[in-house]
């Protein structure tokens, strides 16, 4: 596995655009979170917003960049034909995919940690000025800490989910389309359907809606799933995508 990890780290590190995509994840997360924080306020009668969700709103946008990074980690090899050389040098295909997943998850965790911490700190200052109580914005409090750590894990799971889909599809545009479609389709369907039971079901199986429940710090009793249960739904999507992609990688020619 050490050889697999070294090879995949070298390929991803030297892949054109990797550094820029990681930087974009950080910048976009912070910029959108700051913008979202700047347009909300808390009145003396109460706050109608979850401060954690507002302060980390940029995750909903930067996840698309995470998906592009993850997809390019494998489809770039299919596009250039390098995948044949990779599988010739390292015939154990599950080892190749596992190494890609480990390296990709590691990079996403680092970039995500920087992005989430910077977003939380910047948003805290803005939300305090907009009337939000200081006790709801303590970064070391249990709910806020869970929202921050969970948001980093959310981005890492999006990366793994995207890698699995891209391994199965093998085409960059199609893989990105499938991933973003699955992420953003469920929220759109929920808005279009009037039946409460169907809305709840779609919410519970949605990788984005359920996964982002980890950011909730208010009105937890009203959520269809608890925060960690919601993140587990996204983990199930990522696991299924990786298993499916790995199976197809083993069964077919490069």
WOMOKA-V978098 format. One record per residue. N is the residue number from 1. RES is the residue in three letters. NEAR is the number of other C-alpha atoms within 10 Angstrom. Layout:
N:RES:NEAR + N:RES:NEAR
This chain:
1:UNK:11 + 2:UNK:8 + 3:UNK:12 + 4:UNK:19 + 5:UNK:19 + 6:UNK:12 + 7:UNK:17 + 8:UNK:24 + 9:UNK:18 + 10:UNK:12 + 11:UNK:15 + 12:UNK:22 + 13:UNK:15 + 14:UNK:11 + 15:UNK:14 + 16:UNK:12 + 17:UNK:13 + 18:UNK:18 + 19:UNK:13 + 20:UNK:10 + 21:UNK:17 + 22:UNK:20 + 23:UNK:16 + 24:UNK:17 + 25:UNK:26 + 26:UNK:24 + 27:UNK:19 + 28:UNK:19 + 29:UNK:27 + 30:UNK:28 + 31:UNK:18 + 32:UNK:21 + 33:UNK:27 + 34:UNK:26 + 35:UNK:16 + 36:UNK:19 + 37:UNK:25 + 38:UNK:16 + 39:UNK:11 + 40:UNK:18 + 41:UNK:17 + 42:UNK:17 + 43:UNK:11 + 44:UNK:7 + 45:UNK:6 + 46:UNK:11 + 47:UNK:14 + 48:UNK:11 + 49:UNK:14 + 50:UNK:15 + 51:UNK:26 + 52:UNK:25 + 53:UNK:25 + 54:UNK:25 + 55:UNK:31 + 56:UNK:27 + 57:UNK:27 + 58:UNK:25 + 59:UNK:28 + 60:UNK:18 + 61:UNK:14 + 62:UNK:24 + 63:UNK:24 + 64:UNK:20 + 65:UNK:22 + 66:UNK:27 + 67:UNK:27 + 68:UNK:24 + 69:UNK:25 + 70:UNK:32 + 71:UNK:29 + 72:UNK:27 + 73:UNK:26 + 74:UNK:24 + 75:UNK:23 + 76:UNK:18 + 77:UNK:18 + 78:UNK:17 + 79:UNK:13 + 80:UNK:9 + 81:UNK:12 + 82:UNK:15 + 83:UNK:16 + 84:UNK:15 + 85:UNK:12 + 86:UNK:18 + 87:UNK:14 + 88:UNK:12 + 89:UNK:10 + 90:UNK:15 + 91:UNK:13 + 92:UNK:14 + 93:UNK:17 + 94:UNK:17 + 95:UNK:16 + 96:UNK:21 + 97:UNK:22 + 98:UNK:17 + 99:UNK:21 + 100:UNK:24 + 101:UNK:22 + 102:UNK:15 + 103:UNK:19 + 104:UNK:22 + 105:UNK:22 + 106:UNK:13 + 107:UNK:18 + 108:UNK:26 + 109:UNK:21 + 110:UNK:14 + 111:UNK:22 + 112:UNK:29 + 113:UNK:19 + 114:UNK:18 + 115:UNK:28 + 116:UNK:27 + 117:UNK:18 + 118:UNK:21 + 119:UNK:28 + 120:UNK:25 + 121:UNK:16 + 122:UNK:17 + 123:UNK:27 + 124:UNK:24 + 125:UNK:15 + 126:UNK:20 + 127:UNK:24 + 128:UNK:17 + 129:UNK:14 + 130:UNK:16 + 131:UNK:15 + 132:UNK:23 + 133:UNK:15 + 134:UNK:12 + 135:UNK:9 + 136:UNK:17 + 137:UNK:22 + 138:UNK:15 + 139:UNK:18 + 140:UNK:10 + 141:UNK:12 + 142:UNK:10 + 143:UNK:19 + 144:UNK:22 + 145:UNK:17 + 146:UNK:20 + 147:UNK:27 + 148:UNK:25 + 149:UNK:17 + 150:UNK:21 + 151:UNK:28 + 152:UNK:22 + 153:UNK:21 + 154:UNK:29 + 155:UNK:28 + 156:UNK:28 + 157:UNK:28 + 158:UNK:27 + 159:UNK:28 + 160:UNK:28 + 161:UNK:27 + 162:UNK:30 + 163:UNK:34 + 164:UNK:29 + 165:UNK:28 + 166:UNK:29 + 167:UNK:27 + 168:UNK:20 + 169:UNK:18 + 170:UNK:23 + 171:UNK:19 + 172:UNK:21 + 173:UNK:14 + 174:UNK:13 + 175:UNK:25 + 176:UNK:24 + 177:UNK:14 + 178:UNK:16 + 179:UNK:22 + 180:UNK:16 + 181:UNK:11 + 182:UNK:14 + 183:UNK:19 + 184:UNK:15 + 185:UNK:14 + 186:UNK:20 + 187:UNK:17 + 188:UNK:10 + 189:UNK:14 + 190:UNK:19 + 191:UNK:9 + 192:UNK:10 + 193:UNK:12 + 194:UNK:10 + 195:UNK:9 + 196:UNK:10 + 197:UNK:10 + 198:UNK:13 + 199:UNK:18 + 200:UNK:15 + 201:UNK:12 + 202:UNK:18 + 203:UNK:22 + 204:UNK:21 + 205:UNK:18 + 206:UNK:23 + 207:UNK:28 + 208:UNK:25 + 209:UNK:23 + 210:UNK:24 + 211:UNK:29 + 212:UNK:24 + 213:UNK:25 + 214:UNK:28 + 215:UNK:28 + 216:UNK:20 + 217:UNK:20 + 218:UNK:16 + 219:UNK:8 + 220:UNK:12 + 221:UNK:8 + 222:UNK:8 + 223:UNK:16 + 224:UNK:17 + 225:UNK:22 + 226:UNK:16 + 227:UNK:22 + 228:UNK:17 + 229:UNK:16 + 230:UNK:24 + 231:UNK:25 + 232:UNK:19 + 233:UNK:20 + 234:UNK:23 + 235:UNK:21 + 236:UNK:15 + 237:UNK:20 + 238:UNK:23 + 239:UNK:16 + 240:UNK:15 + 241:UNK:21 + 242:UNK:25 + 243:UNK:18 + 244:UNK:15 + 245:UNK:23 + 246:UNK:21 + 247:UNK:15 + 248:UNK:14 + 249:UNK:18 + 250:UNK:13 + 251:UNK:10 + 252:UNK:7 + 253:UNK:8 + 254:UNK:16
